[in-house]
């Protein structure tokens, strides 16, 4: 079955041009620039709704006739055609925490948000720290996932003996919690950290916060405000100093043992100063949508809905992270999608759960930063598709190239809409983005050549997600 995506502005590998994509079954066959009308410059027709490509369908009739079962056209006139988003940092809560979320519900949200691949974190129940638990997740995803999937293996104080048994072609990396967070997978013994950094056969993704400093700060605020300090104190408890100390230690260990290090959810300007620019295979950093979109001024409006670990920080930190998108110090944008029931978000710094759902609205939010001039759309595609594919050595995904899987997101600019509860696909049924108006709309998401989301409808059909392969 062949499909032609026609007339959209294709954004791929640093370029944006009006063109067509030919898909045969699961794979991209060709990416073809369209000739510009006479007298028009290179950029004139980008996003031009009057550049009607339907007349070109006849040019493709031999291609369509050559496939099994005919073919179809998708008119992308006025839209941008992007590689499907690879979200390398999600918490889909299955198994064991499915009151909050599960693989089926959260991959519906992913498809609606233009995300075609996710890498899930190990702090589930049971934790993904054994080979058996890892296999259980793969089996669940093979039955339930609307989009492509893989899973990080979790490091503990005493499971490095399992590292040589991991299939490096099936998983992106090993996740290390160097700070206590949801799930309590803290690794804080120096000898264990030395073993993990020296023995990992895969990229090591770290959650960097110093738990001793956090505990000291919590005691200080509890003495003054009671057992459950107000949420505005969260960024002072999980402080800049706590993030810096842990990030510095991770970098020192990575340099000592030549470990491929990817630092999750950088949240401070000070940490960014430690990160080399444009070094995709040495030490890299992720920024999350939450830390790029929100700052401490939003605590008054949203309270614990934006309570995450590490904490949302100051406007100064937010601005530094945004600058890091373009100067090469930030290499990926993840969501850290982490649903909780609203009842679990009640309370303050001690009682309210940390984490928020964001995967469905992450791409429209980041495209808003394109409109604001914070980041170019070409760079955004690098951060959300190309770079995750390169850093974790994903096979045949993350780019719009012949021979690659047809994981494609089609988005329309200048199409205002507002986030409301009735459109939320996540099982928890709330979002910190409720009431936010976006100008960009995800129109279609294709996963392995199949349309899994189409103008507000997640396809209720045979599952289309596949296990991702690496290296």
C-alpha positions as CSV (number, residue, x, y, z in Angstrom):
1,X,0.0,0.0,0.0
2,X,1.5,3.3,-1.1
3,X,0.7,6.7,0.4
4,X,1.8,10.1,-0.9
5,X,1.9,13.1,1.5
6,X,1.7,16.1,-0.8
7,X,2.4,19.8,-0.7
8,X,3.5,20.3,2.9
9,X,6.6,22.1,4.1
10,X,9.0,19.2,4.9
11,X,11.3,20.0,7.8
12,X,14.3,17.6,7.9
13,X,18.0,17.7,8.5
14,X,18.3,21.5,8.8
15,X,16.2,22.3,5.8
16,X,12.5,23.3,5.1
17,X,11.1,23.0,1.7
18,X,7.7,22.4,0.0
19,X,7.6,18.8,-1.2
20,X,6.1,15.4,-1.2
21,X,6.9,12.1,0.6
22,X,6.2,8.7,-0.9
23,X,5.6,5.9,1.5
24,X,5.4,2.2,0.6
25,X,4.0,0.1,3.4
26,X,5.9,1.0,6.5
27,X,8.8,2.8,4.9
28,X,9.6,6.1,3.2
29,X,10.6,5.6,-0.4
30,X,11.2,9.1,-1.6
31,X,11.3,12.7,-0.4
32,X,10.8,15.0,-3.3
33,X,11.0,18.8,-3.4
34,X,8.2,20.4,-5.5
35,X,9.2,22.8,-8.2
36,X,8.3,26.4,-7.3
37,X,5.9,28.4,-9.5
38,X,7.7,30.7,-11.9
39,X,8.9,34.0,-10.3
40,X,8.7,32.7,-6.7
41,X,11.8,32.6,-4.4
42,X,12.9,29.6,-2.4
43,X,10.8,30.5,0.7
44,X,7.7,32.1,-0.9
45,X,5.6,28.9,-1.1
46,X,6.4,27.6,2.4
47,X,3.1,27.1,4.2
48,X,1.2,28.8,1.3
49,X,-2.3,27.4,1.4
50,X,-2.8,28.5,-2.2
51,X,-0.1,26.2,-3.5
52,X,-2.5,23.4,-4.4
53,X,-0.7,20.1,-5.0
54,X,-3.7,18.0,-6.0
55,X,-3.0,18.5,-9.7
56,X,0.2,16.5,-9.2
57,X,-1.6,13.3,-8.3
58,X,-1.4,12.2,-11.9
59,X,2.4,12.3,-11.7
60,X,2.3,9.6,-9.0
61,X,-0.1,7.2,-10.6
62,X,2.6,4.8,-11.8
63,X,3.9,4.6,-8.2
64,X,0.5,3.9,-6.8
65,X,-0.3,1.3,-9.4
66,X,2.9,-0.5,-8.5
67,X,1.9,-1.3,-5.0
68,X,-0.4,-3.9,-3.5
69,X,-4.0,-2.7,-2.9
70,X,-3.7,0.6,-4.6
71,X,-2.7,3.8,-2.7
72,X,-3.8,7.0,-1.1
73,X,-3.0,10.7,-1.0
74,X,-2.7,13.0,2.1
75,X,-3.0,16.7,1.2
76,X,-0.6,18.5,3.5
77,X,-1.0,21.9,1.8
78,X,-0.4,24.7,4.3
79,X,1.0,22.2,6.9
80,X,4.5,21.3,8.1
81,X,5.6,17.7,7.7
82,X,8.0,16.6,10.5
83,X,9.7,13.4,11.5
84,X,7.7,11.9,14.3
85,X,8.7,13.0,17.8
86,X,10.9,10.7,19.8
87,X,10.2,11.3,23.4
88,X,13.1,9.7,25.3
89,X,11.7,10.4,28.8
90,X,8.3,9.2,29.8
91,X,6.6,7.5,32.8
92,X,3.7,5.5,31.5
93,X,3.1,3.8,34.9
94,X,2.5,0.3,33.7
95,X,2.8,-2.2,35.3
96,X,1.7,-1.6,38.9
97,X,0.5,2.0,38.8
98,X,-2.3,1.8,36.3
99,X,-4.8,3.8,38.3
100,X,-2.8,6.8,37.0
101,X,-2.0,5.8,33.5
102,X,-1.2,2.8,31.3
103,X,0.5,2.1,28.0
104,X,-2.7,2.2,26.0
105,X,-4.0,5.5,27.4
106,X,-0.7,7.3,27.3
107,X,0.2,6.1,23.8
108,X,-3.2,7.5,22.7
109,X,-2.0,10.8,24.2
110,X,1.4,10.4,22.5
111,X,-0.2,9.8,19.1
112,X,-2.5,12.9,19.5
113,X,0.6,14.9,20.3
114,X,2.6,13.9,17.3
115,X,4.9,11.5,19.3
116,X,5.7,8.3,17.4
117,X,8.3,6.7,19.7
118,X,8.7,6.7,23.5
119,X,11.3,5.4,25.9
120,X,9.8,4.6,29.3
121,X,11.5,4.9,32.7
122,X,12.1,2.1,35.2
123,X,10.3,3.4,38.3
124,X,7.2,1.2,37.9
125,X,6.0,-1.7,40.1
126,X,7.9,-3.9,39.9
127,X,10.9,-1.6,39.1
128,X,12.5,-2.4,35.7
129,X,15.7,-3.6,37.4
130,X,15.6,-7.2,36.5
131,X,15.6,-9.0,33.1
132,X,12.2,-10.5,33.9
133,X,10.6,-7.1,34.6
134,X,12.1,-5.7,31.4
135,X,10.6,-8.5,29.4
136,X,7.2,-8.0,31.0
137,X,7.1,-4.4,29.8
138,X,8.0,-5.4,26.2
139,X,5.2,-7.9,26.3
140,X,2.7,-5.4,27.6
141,X,3.7,-2.8,25.0
142,X,3.5,-5.3,22.1
143,X,-0.2,-5.8,23.1
144,X,-1.2,-2.2,23.9
145,X,1.0,0.5,22.3
146,X,-0.3,2.7,19.5
147,X,3.2,4.0,18.9
148,X,6.8,2.7,18.9
149,X,8.4,1.8,22.2
150,X,11.4,0.8,24.3
151,X,12.4,0.8,27.9
152,X,15.3,2.0,30.0
153,X,16.8,-0.6,32.4
154,X,17.1,0.8,35.9
155,X,20.4,0.8,37.8
156,X,20.5,-0.1,41.5
157,X,23.1,-0.3,44.2
158,X,23.7,-3.9,43.4
159,X,22.5,-5.0,39.9
160,X,25.5,-4.2,37.7
161,X,26.1,-8.0,37.3
162,X,23.0,-8.0,35.0
163,X,24.5,-5.3,32.6
164,X,26.3,-7.9,30.4
165,X,23.1,-9.8,29.9
166,X,21.2,-6.8,28.5
167,X,20.4,-6.9,24.8
168,X,21.9,-3.6,23.6
169,X,19.9,-3.8,20.4
170,X,16.6,-3.6,22.2
171,X,17.0,-0.8,24.8
172,X,18.2,2.8,24.6
173,X,20.2,2.9,27.8
174,X,20.4,2.6,31.6
175,X,18.6,5.0,33.9
176,X,20.3,6.1,37.1
177,X,18.6,8.1,39.9
178,X,21.4,10.0,41.6
179,X,18.6,11.7,43.6
180,X,15.5,10.3,45.3
181,X,12.4,10.8,43.2
182,X,9.1,9.0,42.6
183,X,9.7,5.3,43.1
184,X,12.7,5.6,45.4
185,X,15.3,4.2,43.1
186,X,18.1,6.2,44.7
187,X,21.7,5.1,44.1
188,X,23.9,7.0,46.5
189,X,26.7,4.7,47.5
190,X,30.0,5.9,45.9
191,X,31.2,2.3,45.2
192,X,27.9,1.5,43.4
193,X,28.1,4.7,41.3
194,X,31.7,3.9,40.4
195,X,30.6,0.4,39.2
196,X,27.7,1.7,37.2
197,X,29.7,4.4,35.4
198,X,32.6,2.0,34.7
199,X,30.6,-1.0,33.7
200,X,27.6,0.3,31.7
201,X,27.6,-1.0,28.1
202,X,25.0,1.6,27.1
203,X,24.3,5.3,27.4
204,X,23.7,6.3,31.0
205,X,20.8,8.7,31.6
206,X,20.9,10.3,35.0
207,X,18.5,12.1,37.3
208,X,20.8,14.5,39.1
209,X,19.9,15.9,42.5
210,X,21.8,15.6,45.8
211,X,19.5,13.9,48.3
212,X,21.5,14.9,51.4
213,X,21.1,18.6,50.5
214,X,17.4,18.1,49.7
215,X,16.8,16.4,53.0
216,X,18.6,19.2,54.9
217,X,16.5,21.9,53.0
218,X,13.3,20.0,53.8
219,X,14.1,19.9,57.5
220,X,14.7,23.7,57.4
221,X,11.4,24.5,55.8
222,X,9.4,22.0,57.9
223,X,10.7,23.7,61.1
224,X,9.3,27.0,59.8
225,X,6.1,25.9,57.9
226,X,5.2,22.5,59.4
227,X,5.3,19.0,58.0
228,X,4.0,20.0,54.6
229,X,5.7,23.2,53.4
230,X,3.8,25.3,50.7
231,X,4.6,24.5,47.1
232,X,6.5,27.7,46.4
233,X,9.3,26.3,48.6
234,X,9.7,23.3,46.4
235,X,12.4,25.0,44.2
236,X,14.2,26.0,47.4
237,X,14.1,22.5,48.8
238,X,15.1,20.8,45.6
239,X,17.5,23.7,45.1
240,X,20.0,24.9,42.5
241,X,22.8,23.7,44.8
242,X,21.3,20.2,45.0
243,X,21.1,20.0,41.2
244,X,24.6,21.4,40.7
245,X,26.3,19.1,43.2
246,X,24.9,16.0,41.6
247,X,25.4,17.0,38.0
248,X,29.0,17.9,38.7
249,X,29.5,14.5,40.3
250,X,27.9,12.7,37.3
251,X,30.2,14.6,34.8
252,X,33.3,13.9,36.9
253,X,32.5,10.1,36.9
254,X,31.7,10.2,33.2
255,X,35.0,11.8,32.3
256,X,36.9,9.4,34.6
257,X,35.3,6.3,33.0
258,X,34.6,7.6,29.5
259,X,30.9,6.9,30.1
260,X,28.4,8.1,27.5
261,X,26.3,10.4,29.7
262,X,22.9,11.9,29.0
263,X,21.7,14.2,31.9
264,X,17.9,14.3,32.2
265,X,15.8,17.4,32.9
266,X,18.5,20.0,33.4
267,X,16.7,22.8,35.3
268,X,19.3,25.5,36.2
269,X,21.5,28.0,34.4
270,X,24.4,26.8,36.6
271,X,24.2,23.2,35.3
272,X,24.2,24.4,31.7
273,X,27.6,26.0,32.3
274,X,29.0,22.5,32.8
275,X,27.6,21.1,29.6
276,X,29.7,21.0,26.4
277,X,28.0,22.3,23.2
278,X,27.2,20.1,20.2
279,X,28.8,16.9,21.6
280,X,26.2,14.3,20.8
281,X,28.3,11.3,21.6
282,X,30.1,12.6,24.8
283,X,28.1,14.4,27.5
284,X,24.6,15.7,26.6
285,X,21.7,17.2,28.3
286,X,17.9,17.1,28.1
287,X,15.5,20.0,28.8
288,X,11.9,19.2,29.5
289,X,8.8,21.0,28.2
290,X,7.8,21.8,31.8
291,X,11.1,23.6,32.6
292,X,11.0,25.4,29.3
293,X,7.4,26.5,29.5
294,X,6.9,27.2,33.2
295,X,8.8,29.1,35.9
296,X,8.4,29.9,39.6
297,X,5.9,32.7,38.8
298,X,3.5,29.9,37.7
299,X,3.3,28.3,41.2
300,X,0.8,31.0,42.3
301,X,-1.5,30.1,39.4
302,X,-1.0,26.3,39.1
303,X,0.3,25.2,42.5
304,X,1.2,21.5,42.8
305,X,0.1,20.9,39.2
306,X,3.6,21.9,38.2
307,X,5.3,20.3,41.1
308,X,8.0,18.1,39.5
309,X,11.5,16.7,40.3
310,X,13.8,18.5,39.8
311,X,11.7,21.6,40.6
312,X,10.5,24.2,38.2
313,X,13.0,27.0,38.7
314,X,13.3,30.8,38.2
315,X,12.6,32.9,35.1
316,X,16.4,33.4,34.9
317,X,16.9,29.6,34.7
318,X,14.0,29.2,32.3
319,X,15.6,31.8,30.0
320,X,19.0,30.1,30.2
321,X,17.4,26.8,29.2
322,X,15.7,28.4,26.2
323,X,19.0,29.9,25.1
324,X,20.5,26.5,25.4
325,X,18.2,25.1,22.8
326,X,19.9,27.1,20.1
327,X,23.5,27.2,21.4
328,X,24.0,23.5,21.4
329,X,24.2,22.8,25.1
330,X,20.7,21.3,25.2
331,X,20.6,18.3,22.9
332,X,17.1,16.9,23.4
333,X,13.6,18.0,24.5
334,X,11.8,15.3,26.5
335,X,8.5,15.5,28.3
336,X,9.1,13.6,31.6
337,X,5.5,12.8,31.1
338,X,4.5,11.6,34.6
339,X,0.7,11.3,35.3
340,X,-0.8,11.3,38.8
341,X,-4.4,11.5,39.8
342,X,-5.4,15.0,40.8
343,X,-6.2,13.7,44.3
344,X,-2.5,12.7,44.5
345,X,-1.4,16.2,43.7
346,X,-3.1,17.7,46.8
347,X,-1.0,19.1,49.5
348,X,2.4,20.9,49.5
349,X,6.1,20.0,49.1
350,X,6.0,16.9,51.2
351,X,2.6,15.4,50.5
352,X,1.7,16.3,46.9
353,X,3.1,13.8,44.3
354,X,5.8,15.2,41.9
355,X,5.2,14.8,38.2
356,X,2.7,16.1,35.5
357,X,1.2,14.8,32.2
358,X,2.5,16.7,29.2
359,X,3.0,14.4,26.2
360,X,-0.2,15.4,24.3
361,X,0.6,19.1,24.3
362,X,4.4,19.2,24.2
363,X,4.8,19.7,20.5
364,X,2.2,22.5,20.2
365,X,3.9,24.2,23.2
366,X,7.3,24.0,21.6
367,X,6.0,25.2,18.3
368,X,4.8,28.2,20.2
369,X,8.4,28.9,21.1
370,X,9.1,28.8,17.4
371,X,6.6,31.5,16.9
372,X,8.2,33.5,19.7
373,X,11.6,33.3,18.0
374,X,13.1,31.2,20.8
375,X,14.0,28.3,18.5
376,X,13.8,27.7,14.8
377,X,11.6,24.9,13.5
378,X,14.6,23.2,11.9
379,X,16.4,23.2,15.3
380,X,13.2,22.0,17.1
381,X,13.1,18.9,14.8
382,X,16.7,18.2,15.7
383,X,15.9,18.4,19.4
384,X,12.8,16.3,19.3
385,X,13.6,13.8,16.6
386,X,17.1,13.8,15.0
387,X,19.2,14.1,18.2
388,X,17.3,11.5,20.3
389,X,17.8,9.1,17.3
390,X,21.5,9.9,17.1
391,X,22.3,9.9,20.8
392,X,20.6,6.6,21.5
393,X,21.6,5.1,18.1
394,X,18.0,4.4,17.0
395,X,17.8,2.3,13.8
396,X,16.0,3.9,10.8
397,X,13.9,6.4,12.7
398,X,14.0,10.1,13.6
399,X,14.6,11.3,10.0
400,X,12.6,11.6,6.8
401,X,15.0,9.5,4.7
402,X,14.4,6.8,2.1
403,X,14.5,3.4,3.7
404,X,13.5,4.8,7.1
405,X,10.3,3.9,8.9
406,X,7.4,6.3,8.0
407,X,7.1,7.9,11.4
408,X,5.7,11.3,10.5
409,X,3.8,14.2,12.1
410,X,1.8,16.7,10.2
411,X,1.1,20.0,11.9
412,X,-0.8,23.1,10.9
413,X,0.2,26.6,11.9
414,X,-2.2,29.6,12.5
415,X,-4.9,27.2,13.6
416,X,-5.9,28.4,17.1
417,X,-7.4,26.0,19.6
418,X,-7.6,25.8,23.4
419,X,-6.7,22.9,25.7
420,X,-9.8,21.6,27.5
421,X,-10.4,18.6,29.7
422,X,-12.6,16.8,27.2
423,X,-9.8,16.4,24.7
424,X,-7.3,15.0,27.1
425,X,-6.3,11.4,26.2
426,X,-4.2,10.7,29.3
427,X,-5.9,8.5,31.8
428,X,-5.5,11.0,34.7
429,X,-7.7,13.5,32.7
430,X,-6.0,16.7,33.7
431,X,-3.2,18.9,32.3
432,X,-1.3,21.9,33.5
433,X,-2.0,23.3,30.0
434,X,-5.8,23.4,30.5
435,X,-7.0,26.8,29.3
436,X,-3.9,27.5,27.2
437,X,-4.5,28.5,23.6
438,X,-2.1,27.2,21.0
439,X,-1.7,28.3,17.4
440,X,-0.3,25.0,16.1
441,X,-2.4,21.9,15.7
442,X,-1.3,18.3,15.2
443,X,-3.4,17.2,12.2
444,X,-2.1,13.7,11.5
445,X,0.4,11.3,13.1
446,X,1.7,8.3,11.1
447,X,3.5,5.5,12.8
448,X,5.2,2.9,10.5
449,X,3.2,4.2,7.6
450,X,-0.2,3.9,9.4
451,X,-2.3,6.9,10.4
452,X,-2.7,6.6,14.2
453,X,-4.1,10.1,14.8
454,X,-6.3,12.0,12.4
455,X,-7.8,15.5,13.3
456,X,-8.9,14.7,16.8
457,X,-9.4,10.9,16.4
458,X,-6.9,8.3,17.7
459,X,-7.3,5.5,15.2
460,X,-9.1,2.6,16.9
461,X,-7.5,-0.1,14.8
462,X,-4.9,-2.8,15.0
463,X,-2.0,-1.6,17.0
464,X,0.7,0.1,15.0
465,X,3.6,0.5,17.4
466,X,6.7,-1.6,17.1
467,X,9.7,-2.3,19.4
468,X,12.5,0.1,18.5
469,X,15.9,-1.4,17.5
470,X,19.2,0.3,18.3
471,X,22.8,0.2,17.1
